[in-house]
Amino acid sequence: MNSYIEDLIQDAVRRQEELAGDPDRIRAALPERAARKVRVDRTWRLAAVGAAACVAAAVAVPTVVLRDSEGGSGPAASPTASSTASPAPRAGTFPLRFRPTWLPPGLPERSRSIPLTTGPDAKASTVQTWSTGPVSGPNLSLTAYRSLEDSEAPLPPNVVEAPGGSTSPRLRDVDINGKAGRYDGDSVVWRVDSETRLLLTASGLGLSEDDLLRVARSVRPDDTRLHVPLRVDRLPAGVAPQFATVDGESPTSWEASIFAERTWAAYVSVRVGTVDHGAAGEAVTIGGRAAHLAELDGDTSTQGGYRTDWRLTVDLGDGRRLTVYGGSGLESSAPALTREDMIGIGEQVEVDPNPDLGWLGG
């Protein structure tokens, strides 16, 4: 297994861990999100068909600056040595590109996630998830990613070598609308065009082979775009946005998030929605609103691969909350972010007051 594929799997796991600290939820939605010791071999076989990346371009939409939401501007945080004026992506719309035209009954859409990274070596992917209930339960996910392999090259050999030199098939070869694919019981992966591969996985649904392949063969190009109702104007130096996610049960029970990191050294997760992450901590003011900043003393359960040092919470009214988490690499001897960094991030957040959430649960 080459290091790029290992990086791909690790990135996918971190990407899904950002959605929530609940390990059951982390394991549920994508094959890479499954318990790694149990399913890592099958995930590697599927990931080995190609490395992942998907570049998305944002289109700006109207937003409301949090610091101006009360008709005035709250006190701006003083810049610190770890701050940067480089803006994060604006709230905008991002292409999903593909969509199944047939699904088994009882699977409303619960989650959409898009990459905010760019460049030929980006390993992020676009992910859509449908589920029978909460996204943490049985679900169907479609992942679109860029293959960095020669688009004309055949799929890698579909064999595993056993001790003694004998070989046996790893996955079963299948045809997806004239394209070569691989099927392994609850997942199928195939190249859909010269640059893109798709990975369709049914987790805990008990779908038959015929139904899973029927879903795969129904996938078509699609012009649907994900509206991300969130913008972050300032991040600490070196912390770069990685992906944005909108998920939930319905338009009245949802959360949108932007995840950014300075790889293995620091992370920031900015979330807005109806989820209550708690409001303990020091009383502060963000954009003229009462807020709380809690120092979490290196909590390791909130964000996989990092210590969480800070949580900033702001009640936006109408049942919506803003939560900003910030943390350090596990090997760091001190917090990577300061109190001023967290307040500065919160002051710069913009939230769209009219998010497009009609697709959730529908």
Order of alpha helices (4+ residues) and beta strands (2+ residues): alpha-alpha-alpha-beta-beta-beta-beta-beta-beta-beta-beta-beta-beta-beta-beta-beta-alpha-beta-beta-beta-beta-beta-beta-beta-beta-beta-beta-alpha-beta
